[in-house]
Amino acid sequence: EDQVTQSPEALRLQEGESSSLNCSYTVSGLRGLFWYRQDPGKGPEFLFTLYSAGEEKEKERLKATLTKKESFLHITAPKPEDSATYLCAVETQGGSEKLVFGKGTKLTVNP
Amino acid sequence: SQTIHQWPATLVQPVGSPLSLECTVEGTSNPNLYWYRQAAGRGLQLLFYSVGIGQISSEVPQNLSASRPQDRQFILSSKKLLLSDSGFYLCAWRGGTGELFFGEGSRLTVL
């Protein structure tokens, strides 16, 4: 069974304190890995798609990387407005139309 | 550009009452559409997806049903709500490179 595990469940940072969120996955064949940001009471907002090991994507203070077993979302010099829940999802090969989501990491950045 | 709308945004329903949540997408044709549910402390759970009018795939045996009467309309229904149906319901459409774009969500509380 395809599984996605995100860690830590919650992370508190001071403004400017860089850190990383982890998404580990166990799938039969990875077709794509997706990162989302979700604010309270809102739908998830798409951030990145990664397709193969070694790939990296950047957007402002966020950088996503991918290996054969996990993905990291690096947050450099975070600001309070980066506070949100970050979700990871995978799509497996074989023509499936489904994304399997992790439970997310709730990030709080204190000023 | 593409947009996705969900309504109602919030609703409180008694146990045993019917449910209808509606989702419409603009700016794209023949999209793959999805209904997810997000319960407290759990990840996003795929409920239904549709690749075309009248084509519905159910992922979880439950008290809910879905219909797609028009190309860009996706409806989630129930004849009799249970307490366990409470949650945050999200509609999404699938972009060309596999990513999902979510609506703002519908918060359902069953009392």
Interface residues (C-beta under 8 A of the other chain):
Chain A: V4 R31 G32 F34 G41 K42 G43 P44 E45 F46 T49 L87 A89 E91 E97 K98 L99 F101 G102 K103 G104
Chain B: Q6 N32 Y36 G41 R42 G43 L44 L46 Y49 V51 S57 E59 L90 A92 R94 G95 T97 G98 E99 L100 F101 F102 G103 E104 G105 R107
